[in-house]
Amino acid sequence: MPSPARAKILSINDLQQLRAQARTAGQTVVQCHGCFDIVHPGHIRHLRFAKSQGDLLLVTITGDSEITKGDGRPLIPQELRAENLAELDCVDWVCIDPHPTAADLLTHIQPDVFIKGREYEFNRDPRFAAERAAVENAGGRVVFSSGDVIFSSTALINAMEAQTEPFQRRLAHLAQQPELAQGALELLYSAFRGRRILILGEIVQETYVFCDQPEVADEAPIMSLRPVRHQYFDGGAAIIARHLAALGAKPTLATALPDSDLARAVQRRLNAAGVDVNPVTIDSPIPERQRFFVNSTKMMKLDLADHLVLDARQREQLIAGTISIVNDAQGFDAAIIADAGIGLFSPAILQRLSRDLRPHIGVLAAGSSSRRADLRSLHHLDLLCTSESQLRDAYRNFGDGLPAVTWELFHETNSHAAIVSLADEGLIAFNRLPQATDSAWQSRLKGEHVPSLAANPVDTLGCHEAMLATATLALASGASLLAAGFLASVAAGLHARRIGNPPVEISELRRDCSRVLSSRIAFTQTELPIVARITRPDPAAHRTAS
């Protein structure tokens, strides 16, 4: 006897019978359709919204043979995709659709309501137009749902606990990609050596204050901490440069520093690590952020990062000095603009730098872990590293799907790729689809998900900088975006397993990549559940018939 979840997965014939019964009973049937390959929190919210629009929720998924999103897609076979959805309490029926679009099935099922993401509201794709016509011609309604806020995927993870671990399945898929084969990665590590990378950004001092056990203060119900020792780390653009040096590159850092003993000590430390430092002298002190620990637990953060003050002459000196460095070096393999959002860059400076650097740089990258940074002034980028929350903040767009928000960025800034962090859910590497040329395809992106490789994070400070440095160096060394995203995730996971902000060494990255790829489990056809299997049509035969 099938489990309650598997009983929800229906053949097309069974689905038509149940639809007829629902119509007789006066029940409203709501339908959603899609690939649902990597089911994320936005899908959960989308499906819950859909359920609220009627009595019964039908989710139809495109069969494996009709998915054309790129090599290796779908990541999860249709049977498991169906079972994952059936585990959700808001879903009543699931059906695998053997057709390239939902139009045929919509014609037969005639749902009362068809739900699509809000990004489809003004979409001119003829395939969606056919789906919409099928619904409305039968008297149904098409409703557009915002569908996507980010944050927790607890509901999804709980729903999928009974399935084969999706994390391992994704790793197994990644390990099959030729660019992640051991030999290909070894060639890439070798290509890291000697790559000339220019970094522009603020230097921040990250101070860790380790304290005794906290007490309650006498004068008020507040926590009282007594510092025992301090530990200092380079942050901001400085740690990006140190990551690059530790990975084998030759980094040059253009920044702003005061004329102080601390600044000179920082510069000596960076020089000793293999970083060439070219500072503009300013009056503002080095920004500092203090974090207070009891044992390994962070208790509070004190932000002493005052806004840097640069006058017009100093800003011009920063730009002219940077261009002079580039000209003297006859170009760089890559440049990274690291905006901490504390005053080194204005929107006009960012636009001018990205424009003037573009002709002389192999890979132009940028990123920031601060919500005060100005992502929208960074133009002509080959890579942007940011977080989903920061990207949504930049566009004040908390409703559309993540690909739609990423497309807004690409369209406005004329940029080409982005690595978007989903915190403990990993990252997605987005780039434009090669075939995205006409109006129907102009908002289509290819996204590759890399799961988080920090199983038990200890300290996430500096993970963004490790990702940005590693991904940029990988792209500058000839890696694909998928390989760059994978290496970035490995570097971030490695970094999160230790307290502080030390650089990631090439030996550590090589070791962890081998560990991650060798720890995968096999995923074979015999592990698939037997659920409402369909005959997969031959795509070639289908094209001939049409």
N, C-alpha and C positions, 0 to 999 in steps of 0.2 A: 504494500500500500504506500503510495507516495506521501511524503511529508506535506504538511499544510502549505509550505512555501512552494514546493514543486507542483502541487495541485493547481496553483495559480497559472502555471505556464501551459498555454493552450495551443492546439493546432488551429489553423484558420477555420476549418469546418466547425470545431467545437466553439470557437469564438463567435461565429455567426449565429449559432444556435442560442448561446447565452445572450447575445445582443438582442435577438428577437424576443426572448423571455423578458429582458429588462424593459423593452419597449412596451410590451403588453402590460407589465406591472407599473408603467408610468415612471420608471427610474431614469434619471439623467445620466448619460454616459459621457465621460470626459476622456479625451485621448491625448497623450503626448507621444512624440516620435523622435527618435534620434539614434545615434551610435551607442551612447552611454558606455564608452570604452573605459575611461578613467572617471568613475563617478565621484564628483567632488561636492563640497558643501553647497555650492550653488545649485547643483542638480537636486539635492535634498529639498531645499527651499522651493525650488521650481515645482517639484512633484507635490509638496504639501499644499502649495497654492492651488495647483490643478485639482487636487482632491476636494478642496473647499468649494469648487465651482459646481459640484454635482454629487451624485450618489455613488457612482462607481468609476474608478480610475483605471483606464486601460493604458498600458505603456507598450508601444511597439518598438522593436529595435531592428536596425538594418542588419541583414545577414552578412556573415563574414565575406562572402564572395562579391558583395556589392559595395564594400567599403573601399574607397579610393583616396584615402588621406595620406598615403605615402608608404614607403617600404616598412614592413613589419607591423602594419596596422590591419586589423585591430590587435591591440596588445593582448586582450583577453578574448578567448573564443566565445562564439555566440551563446553556447549553452550556459557558460558561467556568467556571462553578462546578463542573461535572462534570469538565472537563479539569484544573482546579487540583487536585482531589482525586486524579485518576488519576495525576498526576505524583508522588504520594507513594509511596515504596517499600513502605510497610506496607499499602497498599490494593491488593486484587486485582481487584475488580469494582466498577463504578460504574453506577448506573441512575437515570434521571430518572423520578420517580413522578408521574403526572398527577392523583393523587387528593389530597384535602385532608389526609388523614392516612395513615399507613403501614399501617393495619389491613388494607386489601384486599391489598396486596402481601405483607404478612406471611402472610396466609392462603394465598397461592399458593406462596410461596417456602419457608415453614416452616423458618426458620433454627434451628439448634441452640441458639444463644445470641443474645439481643437485648440490646444495651448501651445504657443511658441514663445521663445525668448523675445524680449523687447527689441533686440537688435534686428529682428526680422520685420519690424513694423514698416520700414520704408525700403526693404530689400527687394531688388528687382530680379533676383535669380528666377529664371523661368521654371525651375523645378519646384520652388516654393509657390509660385503663381499657380501651378497645376494643382498642388495640394490644397491651396486656399479655394480654388474654384470647385474642387470635388466636395469640400465641406459645405460651402455656401449654396451650391446648386441643390444639395439635399436638404436645405433648410437649417443647417447648423450654423454655429457662430465660431469665428476665430478670435481668440483672446490672447493678447500679448502680456506676458508676465515678465517683471524685472528679474526675478529669479536668483540673483547672485549677490550675497554678501559673503564675506570670507571667513575668517576666523576658524571656528571649531568644526571638525569632521567627526565628532564623537558618535553622532547618530549613524553615520555611514560605517564607521569601523565596527560598532556594535552589531550592525545588521549583517556584516560580512564575517563575523568571527567564526562561523561554522564552515566557511569556505577555505579552500587552499589559500595560504597567505599571499595576498596581492603583492606585498613588498617583494617576496621571493620570486614571484612570477615576473615582476618587472625587471628584477636583476637578471633573471635567466634570459629575458629578451635582450637586455642591454649587452649581456655577455656574448650574444650571438652576432652582434654588429661587427663588421670587419674593422672599423676604426678603433674598436676597443679590444681587439685581439692583442695578446701579449707582445707580439713582434711589432705591431703598429705603435703601441704605447712606448716601447723602448726607443723606437726611432724618434718619437715625439720628445721624449725626455732628452735625447741627445741634441735635438734641434733647439731646446731651450738655451743651451750654452751660448753665451756671447750675444744674445739678442739685446739690442739697444732699445730701452724703454724710457720714455720721458714721463714723469709724473708731475702734475701741478696740483697744489692743494695746501691746506693748512696743516701744520704740525700741532698735535694735541698731546699733552702729557696725561697719561692714565695712571692715577695713584690708587693703590690698594691699601686700605688701612685695616689691619687685622686687630681685632679687639678681644678683650675678656668677655666672659658671659655677661649678657645685658642685665641691668637691674632697673627697678622703677625708681625714678628720681624722687627726692623728698618733697620738693615744692609743688609737684603736679604729677598727674598720672601719665608721665612721659618716659620713654626709654632712655636710660643712661648708659653710654658706652665709654670704655676706657681703652684708648689705643695702646697696643703693645709693640707693633712694628709696622713700618711702611715699606711698600715695594712699588717701584716705578717702572712704567712701560711706555714705549713709544706708541703713539696712536695717530689716527688720521692718515695723512699722506705719508708720514714717516714709516709706519708699519707696512704700508703697501710697498714702498721702496725696499724695505728689508725682506719682505716675502719674496720679491722678485730676485733680489741678490741671492737669497738662500736657495732659490730654485735654479740658479745658474745664469741669470740674465745680468746685464750691465745697466743698472738703473741710474738715471739722472733726475734729481729732484729740484724743481723750481718752486720756491715757497717764500714766505715772509717771516723774518725773525727779528727780535729786538737785539740791541747791543748789550748783552748781559752775559754773566758767567754761565747761567743755565743754558742759554742758547748756544754758547760756544761748546759746552759739554755735549749737548745734543748733536751738534755738527761733528764733533770728534768721534762720537759713538757711531754715527751713520757712516762716516768716512771709513772707520775701522771695519764696518760690516760690508764695505764694497759699494757704498752709495756716494755718488758725486752730488754735492749739495751746492745750489746756486741761490742764495737768499737775497731778497730785497729787504733793506733795513727799515724797520718801523718802530714806533714808540710803544705799541701795545705789548704786554707780556705774553708769553706762551700760554694759550688757554689750557686749563686743567680741569679734569673731572675726577672726583674722589668717590670711591666706592668703599663702604664699610662692611666688613665681614666679621662674623662670629663663626669660627671653624671654617667650613666651606660655604656657609650660607650668606648670601648678600642681604644685609639689613636695610641699607638705604644708599642713595646716590646723591652727591652734592655737586651741582654743576657750577664750576667757577669759570666757565668758558665765556668771558666777556666778548662782546662784539669787537672784532678787529677794526681799527680805524686806519684807512689808507686815504691820503689826499690824492688829488688828480695827478700830481707828479709821480707819486709812488705807483699808482695804478698803471700809468703809462710806462714806467720803468719795468714793471712786472711783464707787461705785454712785449715791450721791445727786447727785454732781456731774454724772454722765452724764444722769440723768433730768432734772435741772434744765436742762441744755443742750437736751435734746429739748423740754421744755415751753416754754422761752423761744423756741425756733425754731418752735414749733407743728408739730412733726414734721419728718421728713426723708424725702427720696425713697428713700434706702437707708441701711442701716447695715451695717458690716463688723466682725465680731469676729475679730481676727487673733491667734490664740494661738500664741506662739512656744514655749510649754512651759517657760518659765524663771521662773515664779512669780507673774506678775501676776494670773492667774486661778486660783481653786480650782474644783473641780466645782460646789460650791454657788453660787459667784459666776456661773459660766457659765449655770447653769440659771435663776438669778434674773434675770440680764441679758436672756437670750433671752425669758423670760416677760414681763418688764416693758417691754421695748422693742417687743414685737410689735404692740400696738395703735397705736403712733405712727409706724410705719415702713412705707414702701411695699414695699421689698424687704429682707428680713433675710437677710444672707449671712454666711458664716464660712469660715475656711480656715486651714491651717497647713502649712508645709513640714517641720515637726519631728515626729519620732516620739514625742516627749515630750508632745505636745499631747493634750488629752482630747476626742476627737471625739464621744464618746458622751454628753457632758453638754451638747451644743449642741442645743437643741430648737426646734421650730416654725420651721425654716429654709425660706426659699424657694430657697436655693442653698448648697451646700457644695462648696468646691474642695479636693480632696485628691489624693493619689496612690494607685495601686492597692496598693502595698506598705504604705503607712500605713493604708489602710482595712482591709486584711487583718490587720495587726498589731493594730489596735484590737479586732477581733472574734476574734483567734486562729483565723482561718478561712483555711486555705491550700489547702483541697481543693475547695470548691464553686465553681461558676462565678461570675464577677464580678457578673452581674446578681443572683444569689442573695444575695451578700454585701451588695450595695448595698441590696437590699430589706430585709435585717436592719436596716440603718441607718435607712431610711425608717420602718420599722415601730416601732422603738424610740424614735426621736426625733420622730416625727410631722412629718417633713420631706418636701419635695415634689420637689426636683431636686438633682442633683449633677453636677459636672464632675470626672471622674476621669482623672488624667494617667497615661498608659502610657509615660512617658519618651520614647524615640526612636520609639515607635510611635504617638505622637499622643495623643489624648484621646477619651473617650466621654462624651457628655452624656446622662444618664439622667433620665427623669421618669416618673411614674405614667401608665399608659394610662388614657384617659378611661373606657373600658368596664370597668376593673378594679373591679367592685363585688361580685360574688358570690365564693363560696369557691374556685371553679375558676380565677378570674382574679386572686385577691388578691395573688399574687406576681409578676404580669406587669408588666414595665417596658418602656418604649420607649427604645432606645439609638441615638444618632446618633454615628457615628465621624467624627472630623475628623483627618486625618493630620498628622503632625509637619511643620511648615513651616520647620524649622531644618535645612536640608540639610547644612550644615557648621558645626555649633556651635563657637563659640570659648570661651564661658564661660556656663555655665548658672545661675550665681548670680542669683537674683532673678526667674527665669522664672515661678516660682509666684506671686509677688506681682504680676507684670505680668498674668498670667492672671486672678487674683482681682479685681484692680481693674477690668480691662477688661470682664470678664463681668458683674460687678455693675452697673457703670455702664450697660452695654447693656440689661440687664433693667430697670433703673430708668427707662430712656428708652423702653421699650415694645417692645424686641426680643423675638423668639422665643428659646427656649433654643438652637435650632440656630444662629441668628445670633450669639447671645452666645458660644457655644462656638467658632464660626469666628473671630470677632474676637479671642477669648482666645488661640487658637492662633497667629493672625497676630502678636499682640503678643509672645507668648513666643518665637516664631521670630525676630522682629526683635531682641528683647533678647539672644538667645543668640548673635547674630553679632558681638557687641562685648564687649570686656573691661570689667568693672566693673559698676556698678549705677546707671546714670543713668535718669531717667524716660523713658517712651515718649511722644513728642509726638504730638498729633493729626495733624499733617501727615505724620509718618512712618507712622502707622497707615493713613491714607487712601492713601498712595502704595503701601504694601506690599499692601494689600487689592486694589488695582487690578492690581498686578503679578501676584499669585498667581492671580486669577481670569482674567486675560487670557492667562496662559501655559499654560492647559490645552490638551490635544489633544482632537480630536473622537473620539467613540466611536460608530461606526455599525454597522448590522446586517451590512454586508458584511464586517466584521472578524471575525465570529463563525465559529468552526470548524464544519464540518459533521460532527456526531457524534450518532449514534443519536437523531435528532430525533423528537419525539413530537407527536401532534396535541393541541393545548391545548384542553381542553373549555371551552365557554362557561359561566362561573360561573352566569349567570342560568338557563341551561337545566338545569344540574345541580341548582340549588335547586328548579326546577319539578318535575324528575323525582323528587326526594326527598320 
